[in-house]
Amino acid sequence: MGFLIMKITADFHIHSKYSRATSKNMDFEHIAVTAQEKGIKVVGTGDFTHPDWRKEMREKLEPAEAGLYKLKSQTSNGIRFIITGEISNIYNRRGKTRRVHNLILLPSFEAAEKISSILSWQGNIKSDGRPILGMDAEDLLKLVLEIEPEALFIPAHIWTPWFSVFGSMSGFDSLEEAFGENVKHLAALETGLSSDPAMNWRLSALDKFALVSNSDAHSPDNLGRELNIFETDLNFFALRKAIIEKDKSKFLFTVEFFPEEGKYHYDGHRLCGVRFSPEETKKAKGICPKCKRSLTVGVLSRVEQLADRKAGFLPPQAIPFKSLVPLKEIIAEALNVQSKTKGVEEVYQKLIKDFSNELNVLLEEPLEKLNGSIFPKVVEGIKRVREGKLIINPGYDGEYGAVKIFQEGEKNLEFEKQKKLF
């Protein structure tokens, strides 16, 4: 039987309702509905180590294409699930406490059961969908691949200050320092919300790895805020191969947050209201001018510390990327309201009905077609996002960055009339 090559949008890293600080709506039914609205074809299950979530996986999912699953009750929307989970490794290495998060992709329930069974001896995997284990990340890598050689093991959001392999507060200065000779078993790295591929291209040591981008969603609305776009067969092994080989004909591009919008792009102290660029941090010698304690060093500064290339360098085999703002945020700013309002939801649902899904609206549809469906200020917002014409106050020390599409004095009278008419 032949395979069907198709464009596949994939968000591998999410969390279930069993993870800390996660919406109760992060169940399979809500995830599937929202994934369809967003334009996601393949979405991670998240949290495969949690026994209750695994039980729900068994009850609600059934095999589809090789290594992929679908809802048993699902008849039309075609969403596929891939078994994934994130592990928080907190351990001591060379006299320093390390906190490293890792994402694992698996081709079967059986592999998930075996790995979870062994990890249950390493710590409490029942208390949180993302379990905290006192296990060296290198040992976790070896264990996972011994049990399931087809697994993909991906260091998660690799620049986040507190919980990542390059994190300024608890990470390492190289992948070899973290994983030793087993670094040869790594094929991909997750950029995280506070960095984009261009920032990672500044490190020649990362050239051989595919850079993947995922939402790390804790609520349905956040699904797909970062994505991977493939053109390949629809099955686990074809997606795995496209990532491992960095095949630009099959791994087309990633969809990114503007990294300034991430929670750890700049340095600073949230409680003190201090937000610094890398240059300002250097001048302050890393000390908060208000509380006189060390600043939380963010992603941009950390990249500067480890980079061996200037900004703007493009490796020849780099997978391209496109930066977007979630559609509801664009609508909300155009309407001058909060994103979680009835008016925003109505406009959003109209666009989804008219143009199939959010990703299609943000990336594909001609602006003149969008103009025929909804009032022009939303369309102007989409246009500016496509062009990268934004005003962003960078995020820092756990505080998301603030994205502005329109200037404060730009409330065009015609736009306001259209808004009232709508």
C-alpha positions in Angstrom: 0.0 0.0 0.0 1.4 3.4 -0.9 1.7 6.4 1.3 0.2 9.8 0.9 2.6 12.8 1.1 0.8 15.7 2.8 1.5 18.9 4.6 1.5 18.1 8.4 1.4 20.7 11.1 2.6 19.3 14.4 2.7 20.6 18.0 4.6 17.9 20.0 5.0 19.5 23.4 1.8 20.1 25.4 0.5 19.2 28.9 -2.6 17.5 30.2 -5.0 18.5 32.9 -2.8 16.4 35.3 0.1 18.9 35.1 0.5 21.7 37.6 -1.1 25.0 36.7 -2.9 23.6 33.7 -6.5 24.1 32.5 -9.1 21.4 33.4 -10.0 21.6 29.7 -6.7 20.0 28.7 -8.5 16.7 27.9 -8.5 14.9 24.6 -11.9 16.2 23.5 -11.0 19.9 24.0 -7.5 19.4 22.6 -8.9 17.8 19.4 -11.5 20.5 18.8 -9.0 23.3 19.4 -6.3 21.6 17.3 -8.8 21.6 14.4 -9.5 25.3 14.8 -5.8 26.1 15.0 -4.9 24.0 11.9 -2.9 21.4 13.8 -2.8 17.9 12.3 -0.6 16.1 14.8 -0.6 17.0 18.5 1.3 15.5 21.4 -0.6 13.7 24.1 1.8 15.2 26.7 2.3 13.7 30.2 2.6 10.0 29.2 4.2 9.2 32.5 1.1 10.1 34.5 -0.9 6.9 35.2 -4.3 8.5 35.2 -3.6 10.2 31.9 -2.2 7.0 30.4 -5.4 5.3 31.5 -7.4 7.9 29.6 -5.1 7.5 26.6 -6.0 3.8 26.6 -9.7 4.4 27.0 -10.1 7.3 24.5 -7.5 6.7 21.8 -7.1 4.0 19.1 -4.3 3.3 16.6 -4.4 5.2 13.3 -1.3 5.4 11.1 1.9 3.8 12.4 2.8 5.4 15.7 -0.1 7.8 15.7 -3.5 7.7 17.4 -6.9 9.2 17.0 -9.9 9.7 19.3 -12.3 6.7 19.2 -15.2 9.0 19.1 -13.7 11.2 16.4 -15.3 10.8 13.0 -14.5 13.8 10.9 -11.8 16.2 12.0 -8.8 13.9 11.4 -6.6 15.0 14.3 -3.8 12.6 15.2 -2.1 12.2 18.6 1.5 11.3 19.1 2.7 10.0 22.5 4.8 12.6 24.3 5.8 13.7 27.7 8.2 16.1 29.5 10.5 15.1 32.4 12.0 17.5 34.9 15.4 16.3 35.9 16.8 17.9 39.0 20.2 16.5 40.1 23.7 17.4 41.1 26.5 17.4 38.5 30.0 18.7 39.2 29.0 20.4 42.5 26.1 22.3 41.0 22.4 21.7 41.1 21.1 21.1 37.5 17.5 21.6 36.4 17.0 20.3 32.9 13.6 19.6 31.2 13.5 17.0 28.4 10.8 16.1 25.9 10.2 12.5 24.8 8.3 11.3 21.7 7.3 7.6 21.5 5.8 5.4 18.8 3.6 3.2 21.0 1.6 2.7 24.2 3.9 -0.2 25.1 7.0 2.0 25.1 5.2 4.5 27.3 4.2 1.8 29.8 7.7 0.4 30.0 9.4 3.7 30.5 6.9 4.9 33.0 7.2 1.7 35.0 11.0 2.1 35.3 10.7 5.8 36.1 8.3 5.1 38.9 11.3 3.7 40.8 13.1 7.0 40.3 10.5 9.3 41.9 6.9 10.2 42.2 5.3 10.1 38.7 1.8 10.4 40.1 1.9 13.9 41.6 2.4 15.9 38.4 2.0 15.3 34.7 5.5 16.6 34.3 7.3 14.5 37.0 10.3 15.8 38.9 13.0 13.1 39.0 16.4 13.2 40.8 17.9 11.5 37.8 20.8 12.8 35.6 19.5 13.8 32.2 22.2 11.7 30.5 21.0 8.7 32.4 17.4 9.4 31.3 18.5 9.6 27.7 20.3 6.3 27.9 17.3 4.6 29.6 14.7 5.9 27.1 16.8 4.7 24.1 17.6 1.3 25.6 13.8 0.7 26.0 12.7 2.3 22.8 15.4 2.9 20.1 12.9 4.7 17.9 12.2 7.3 20.5 13.0 11.0 20.0 14.7 12.6 23.0 14.7 16.4 22.7 16.1 18.8 25.3 13.1 21.1 26.0 13.1 25.0 25.7 16.8 24.9 25.9 17.4 28.5 27.0 14.9 28.9 29.8 16.9 30.3 32.8 15.7 27.9 35.5 14.9 24.7 33.8 16.9 23.9 30.7 20.1 22.5 29.3 21.6 26.0 28.6 19.7 27.8 31.4 21.7 30.6 33.0 20.6 29.5 36.5 21.0 25.7 36.4 22.2 24.5 33.0 25.4 23.8 31.2 27.7 25.6 28.7 27.6 22.8 26.1 25.5 19.7 25.2 28.6 17.6 25.7 29.0 18.8 29.2 25.3 17.7 29.9 25.1 14.5 27.9 28.7 13.3 27.5 29.3 11.0 24.5 25.6 10.3 24.5 25.1 13.6 22.8 25.4 11.6 19.6 21.9 10.2 20.3 20.3 13.7 20.2 18.8 14.8 16.9 16.8 17.8 17.8 16.5 20.7 20.3 13.5 22.7 21.2 14.0 26.5 20.9 11.4 27.5 23.5 9.2 30.6 23.4 11.9 33.1 24.4 14.3 32.2 21.5 13.9 31.7 17.8 16.0 29.7 15.3 18.0 32.8 14.3 19.3 33.2 17.8 20.3 29.5 17.9 22.1 29.8 14.6 24.7 31.9 16.4 26.1 28.8 17.9 28.0 26.6 15.4 27.8 23.7 17.9 24.1 23.5 17.2 24.3 23.3 13.4 23.9 19.5 13.3 20.6 19.5 15.3 17.1 20.1 14.0 15.4 23.0 15.8 11.8 22.2 16.7 9.2 24.6 18.1 6.2 23.6 20.2 3.6 25.4 22.2 4.2 23.9 25.7 0.5 24.6 26.1 -1.1 24.5 29.5 -4.6 25.5 28.1 -6.3 24.9 24.8 -6.0 28.5 23.6 -2.2 28.2 23.7 -2.1 25.2 21.4 -0.1 25.9 18.2 1.4 29.1 19.4 4.6 27.5 18.1 4.5 24.7 15.5 6.4 22.5 13.1 5.4 22.2 9.4 6.3 19.1 7.5 5.5 17.7 4.0 5.8 13.9 4.4 3.9 10.7 5.1 1.5 10.8 8.0 3.1 8.5 10.5 5.5 8.7 13.5 8.5 7.3 11.6 8.2 9.7 8.7 8.1 12.7 11.0 11.0 11.3 13.0 13.0 10.8 9.9 12.3 14.3 8.6 13.6 15.7 11.9 16.6 13.5 12.2 17.8 14.1 8.6 16.9 17.9 8.7 15.5 17.3 5.3 14.3 20.8 4.0 12.1 19.2 1.4 10.2 17.4 4.2 10.7 19.6 7.3 9.5 22.9 5.7 9.6 25.5 8.5 8.7 26.2 12.1 6.2 28.8 13.3 7.5 30.9 16.1 6.5 33.3 18.8 8.3 36.6 18.4 11.0 35.7 21.0 10.7 39.1 22.7 7.2 38.0 23.7 8.6 35.1 25.7 8.8 35.2 29.5 12.6 35.1 29.7 13.9 37.0 26.7 15.5 40.0 28.6 17.2 40.0 32.0 15.6 41.5 35.1 13.7 41.2 38.3 9.9 41.0 38.0 9.2 41.9 41.6 11.4 45.0 41.4 10.1 46.0 38.0 13.6 45.9 36.5 13.9 44.9 32.9 17.4 45.0 31.3 18.8 44.4 27.9 22.1 42.4 27.8 24.1 45.7 27.5 22.3 47.2 30.6 23.0 44.0 32.6 26.7 44.3 31.8 26.7 47.9 33.0 25.0 46.9 36.2 27.4 43.9 36.6 24.4 41.6 36.8 23.1 43.2 40.0 19.5 44.5 40.4 19.7 48.2 41.3 16.7 48.0 43.6 17.2 44.9 45.7 21.0 44.5 45.1 20.6 40.8 44.3 21.6 39.0 41.1 19.4 39.5 38.2 17.7 36.6 36.4 19.7 36.4 33.2 17.4 35.8 30.3 17.7 34.0 27.0 19.2 36.9 24.9 22.1 37.4 27.3 22.7 33.7 27.6 22.9 33.3 23.8 25.3 36.3 23.7 27.5 34.5 26.3 27.8 31.2 24.3 27.6 32.4 20.7 30.5 32.2 18.4 28.8 34.0 15.5 27.3 37.4 15.0 23.6 38.0 14.8 22.2 37.4 11.3 24.4 34.4 10.4 22.4 31.8 8.4 23.7 28.2 8.3 23.3 26.6 4.8 21.2 23.7 6.1 19.0 25.7 8.5 15.3 25.0 8.5 13.4 28.3 7.9 10.9 29.9 10.3 8.0 32.3 10.3 7.1 34.5 13.3 3.4 35.0 14.2 1.1 36.4 16.8 -1.9 34.4 17.9 -5.1 35.4 15.9 -7.1 36.2 19.1 -4.4 38.6 20.2 -4.6 40.4 16.8 -8.4 40.6 17.0 -8.4 41.8 20.6 -6.0 44.7 19.8 -8.0 45.6 16.7 -11.2 45.7 18.9 -9.3 47.4 21.7 -10.6 44.7 24.2 -9.1 41.8 26.2 -8.5 38.6 24.2 -10.9 36.5 26.4 -14.1 38.3 25.5 -17.2 37.3 23.6 -16.6 39.8 20.8 -13.1 38.4 20.1 -14.5 34.8 20.1 -17.2 35.8 17.6 -14.8 37.3 15.2 -12.4 34.4 15.6 -15.1 31.8 14.9 -16.3 33.7 11.9 -12.8 33.7 10.4 -12.4 29.9 11.2 -15.7 29.2 9.5 -14.8 31.2 6.4 -11.2 30.2 6.1 -10.9 26.7 7.7 -8.4 27.3 10.5 -6.2 29.9 12.3 -2.9 29.0 10.6 -4.6 29.5 7.2 -5.8 32.9 8.2 -2.4 34.0 9.6 -0.2 32.6 6.8 -2.0 31.7 3.7 -5.1 33.6 2.8 -4.7 36.7 0.6 -5.5 39.9 2.4 -8.1 41.0 -0.1 -10.1 37.8 0.6 -9.8 38.4 4.4 -11.1 42.0 3.8 -14.2 40.6 2.3 -15.0 38.7 5.5 -14.1 41.0 8.4 -13.5 44.7 9.0 -10.2 46.0 7.8 -8.4 46.8 11.1 -8.1 43.0 11.9 -6.8 42.5 8.4 -4.3 45.4 8.8 -3.2 43.7 12.0 -2.6 40.4 10.2 -0.7 42.2 7.5 1.6 43.9 10.0 2.3 40.6 11.8 3.2 39.0 8.5 5.6 41.9 7.9 7.0 41.8 11.4 6.0 45.4 12.0 5.4 45.3 15.7 6.2 47.1 18.9 7.3 44.7 21.6 8.3 45.3 25.2 10.4 42.2 25.8 9.4 39.6 28.5 11.7 39.1 31.5 12.0 37.0 34.7 8.7 35.1 34.1 6.7 38.1 32.7 5.5 37.7 29.1 6.5 40.4 26.7 3.8 42.9 25.6 3.2 43.0 21.8 1.6 46.0 20.2 0.5 46.1 16.6 -1.0 49.6 16.6 0.4 52.8 18.0 -1.5 54.4 20.8 -2.5 57.4 18.7 -3.4 55.3 15.7 -7.1 54.8 16.5 -8.3 55.6 13.0 -11.8 57.0 13.0 -12.8 54.8 10.1 -11.6 51.7 12.0 -13.7 52.8 15.0 -16.7 53.2 12.9 -16.3 49.8 11.4 -15.9 48.4 14.9 -19.2 49.9 16.0 -20.9 48.6 12.9 -19.6 45.1 13.6 
